Amino acid sequence: MHISDFLQSLIPFTTEELEDVVSYFEEEKVKKNTLLIHQGDISNKLYFLSEGIGRSYYLKEDGKEVTQWFFNDGRFMASLDSFFQQTPSLYFLETLEDCKIYSITKPDLDMLFAKYHKMEQLGRLVSIEMLTKVVDKLNAIQFQTARERYDYMLAEFPDIVHQVALGHIASYLGMSQETLSRIRKG
């Protein structure tokens, strides 16, 4: 999905407004397994995945990776607290496939929020959607069985089992690979 199609699907921008907003996004092709942000870095860009899939993850003390979130095409990808608060990121951001992304810097996004009320509306809508998804995932981990969490993930990311390593999926769901294998067989 092109960034302009996504923006227009949420807010009715005029042609001139949309052209201006899109001009601040940089289009990039990023190879599989590229780290966009390292843990501890301050995130200076917000990414929109036009094609591909990515994830955010952190490292436990023993060096084991734990997937926090998956980002698929047509979605924004960021270490949000780092980007908006300009604090060190708790997470790595990584592409899991070759991706086509659009990125925007924080100063440019802040300028667009100030310039266009419609961008503020867009920011609110995207923030509410992201917050809702985070709460849904937290509720799933706290209150659902392993099978229910797996089904929830498939509803959110239907093609993920064909795109992502099972170890990443298991850590995202908060279960072992063995448990994930049993669920997939059953």
Beta strands, then each sheet from edge to edge (+ up, - down):
strand 1: 26-30
strand 2: 35-37
strand 3: 45-51
strand 4: 53-59
strand 5: 65-72
strand 6: 75-77
strand 7: 92-95
strand 8: 99-105
sheet 1: 1+ 8- 3+ 6-
sheet 2: 2+ 7- 4+ 5-
end
